Amino acid sequence: MILLVLSFFQKYKKQLLLPTIVVIVVIFFFINSQLRSANPTAEIIQPIPYHESSQVEESLIEYEEDTHIFVEVKGAVYKPGVYELLAGDRVLKAIELAGGYLPTSDSNGINHAQKVEDEMVIYVPVEGEETEEGINQSISPQVERANLVNINKADEMILTTLPGIGPAKAEAIIAYRDESGLFKETQDLMKVTGIGKKTYEKLESLITVK
């Protein structure tokens, strides 16, 4: 039997050579495609470049500063104190957090629809209380300074008196001065990590480099 097969192959080997090669190639590609589908190439995740990650960090810091604010509620409420709210919240929300009005309160002068601001003070008088004009209204923070803060000379204690500047940012400002030299203009403050455009806009009228 084997001799017959060999004899047949020897006789027709030229005719069988091409089909045999085609069959081998087809089998090879079929096996290769199966292996690829069973072991897909892992997706490569590119790391975020350092400068982009710094921008993301600054944006997150500014976002947190702009959305979380602190308001103090005083006077004839059940729980006077400082409360954390979100930007866009109304005075009514602050009053609710403070437990609401006491029975003896006079809330006629309170604008419940007014949007709260960071460092805002809301004072609620009692009935018959004599107050200065407007004191029973919600009071927006007003920062009055006889002298501007020189960001090239101010130490950490003075820098932290600026709105939005805590100990960490004050240290970052001082570190920037030590590493990069004095600020040439107030806008250079935005080069400090964690201080972006929105934070600078709050400080622009309060600082100087001279």
C-alpha positions in Angstrom: 0.0 0.0 0.0 2.8 2.4 1.0 4.6 1.5 -2.2 1.5 2.4 -4.3 1.2 5.8 -2.6 4.9 6.6 -3.1 4.6 5.5 -6.7 1.6 7.7 -7.2 3.3 10.7 -5.6 6.4 10.2 -7.8 4.3 10.0 -10.9 2.2 13.1 -10.1 4.5 15.1 -7.9 4.6 18.1 -10.2 0.8 18.3 -10.3 0.6 18.0 -6.5 3.3 20.4 -5.5 1.4 23.7 -5.9 -1.9 22.5 -4.2 0.2 21.2 -1.3 2.0 24.6 -0.8 -1.4 26.4 -1.0 -2.8 24.1 1.7 0.2 24.7 4.0 0.0 28.5 3.6 -3.8 28.5 4.4 -3.2 26.4 7.5 -0.4 28.7 8.6 -2.5 31.8 8.4 -5.5 30.2 10.0 -3.4 29.1 13.1 -1.7 32.5 13.3 -5.1 34.3 13.3 -6.4 32.1 16.0 -3.4 32.8 18.2 -3.8 36.6 17.8 -7.5 36.5 18.7 -6.7 34.4 21.8 -3.9 36.8 22.9 -4.8 40.4 22.1 -2.1 42.9 22.4 -2.4 44.8 25.7 -3.3 48.5 25.3 -0.4 50.8 26.2 -1.5 53.6 28.5 0.7 56.7 27.9 1.6 58.6 31.1 0.4 62.2 31.4 3.4 64.5 30.7 4.6 66.4 33.8 3.5 69.8 32.6 0.0 68.6 31.8 -0.4 66.9 35.2 0.7 70.2 36.8 -2.0 72.1 34.9 -4.6 69.4 35.9 -3.5 69.8 39.6 -3.8 73.6 39.5 -7.2 73.3 37.9 -8.4 71.0 40.6 -7.1 73.3 43.3 -8.9 76.3 41.8 -12.1 74.3 41.3 -12.1 73.3 44.9 -11.5 76.8 46.0 -14.2 78.2 43.8 -16.9 75.7 44.8 -16.4 75.3 48.5 -16.9 78.5 50.5 -17.3 79.4 54.2 -20.0 81.7 55.6 -20.5 82.9 59.2 -24.1 83.2 60.6 -24.5 85.3 63.7 -27.3 86.6 65.8 -30.8 85.2 66.5 -30.4 81.7 65.0 -30.3 78.4 66.9 -26.7 77.4 65.9 -24.6 80.5 65.2 -21.3 79.5 63.6 -19.2 79.1 60.4 -20.7 76.8 57.7 -19.3 75.4 54.5 -21.5 75.9 51.4 -21.1 75.6 47.7 -20.7 78.6 45.3 -24.2 79.5 44.1 -26.0 78.6 47.3 -28.4 81.2 48.7 -28.6 82.9 52.1 -31.6 80.7 52.9 -29.3 77.6 52.8 -26.9 79.2 55.3 -29.8 80.1 57.7 -31.1 76.5 57.5 -27.7 75.1 58.3 -27.6 77.4 61.4 -30.8 75.8 62.6 -33.2 78.5 61.5 -34.5 81.6 63.2 -35.2 82.0 66.9 -38.8 83.0 67.7 -37.5 86.4 68.8 -35.6 87.1 65.5 -36.4 89.8 63.0 -35.7 88.3 59.5 -37.5 91.0 57.5 -34.2 92.6 56.4 -32.6 89.3 55.3 -32.4 88.7 51.6 -32.9 85.0 51.4 -32.4 84.9 47.6 -29.0 86.5 47.7 -26.1 84.2 46.7 -23.5 83.6 49.4 -19.8 84.6 49.0 -16.7 83.3 50.6 -16.0 84.9 54.0 -19.6 86.3 54.1 -21.2 87.3 57.4 -24.9 87.0 57.9 -26.2 88.8 61.0 -29.8 88.2 62.2 -31.1 90.7 64.7 -33.8 90.2 67.4 -37.1 92.0 67.3 -36.7 95.6 68.3 -32.9 95.5 68.2 -31.4 98.8 67.0 -28.8 98.2 64.4 -26.8 100.3 62.1 -28.2 100.7 58.6 -27.7 97.5 56.6 -26.3 95.4 59.5 -29.2 93.1 59.4 -28.6 92.4 55.8 -26.2 89.7 54.6 -22.8 91.4 54.5 -20.4 90.6 51.7 -16.7 90.5 52.6 -14.9 93.8 52.0 -11.1 93.8 52.3 -9.7 97.2 53.1 -6.0 97.7 53.2 -4.0 100.8 53.8 -1.0 99.2 52.0 -0.8 96.6 49.4 1.0 93.4 50.1 4.4 93.2 48.5 4.7 89.6 47.3 8.5 90.1 46.9 9.0 90.8 50.6 6.0 89.5 52.5 6.7 86.5 54.8 4.4 83.6 55.3 2.3 85.2 58.0 1.5 88.3 55.9 0.9 86.2 52.7 -1.7 84.1 54.5 -3.8 87.3 55.2 -4.6 87.4 51.5 -7.9 85.7 50.5 -7.3 82.2 49.2 -3.7 82.0 50.4 -3.1 79.4 53.1 0.2 78.2 54.6 0.9 75.8 51.7 0.5 78.4 49.0 2.4 81.0 51.1 5.3 78.5 51.3 5.0 77.9 47.5 5.3 81.7 46.8 8.4 82.0 49.0 10.0 78.9 47.4 9.4 80.4 44.0 11.1 83.6 45.0 14.1 81.7 46.3 14.4 79.5 43.2 13.4 81.9 40.4 14.1 85.3 41.8 11.7 88.2 42.6 8.4 88.7 40.8 8.8 91.3 38.0 5.0 91.9 37.8 2.0 90.8 39.8 0.9 88.5 37.0 4.0 86.3 37.6 2.2 85.0 40.7 0.3 82.7 38.4 3.6 80.9 37.7 3.5 79.5 41.3 2.0 76.0 41.5 -1.5 76.1 42.7 -2.2 79.7 41.8 -4.2 80.1 38.6 -6.1 82.9 36.9 -9.1 82.8 39.1 -7.1 83.0 42.3 -5.0 85.8 40.9 -8.1 87.8 40.0 -9.0 87.8 43.7 -5.6 89.1 44.7 -4.8 91.5 41.8 -6.1 94.6 43.7 -4.4 93.6 46.9 -0.8 92.9 45.9 2.2 94.7 44.5 5.8 93.9 43.5 7.3 97.3 44.4 
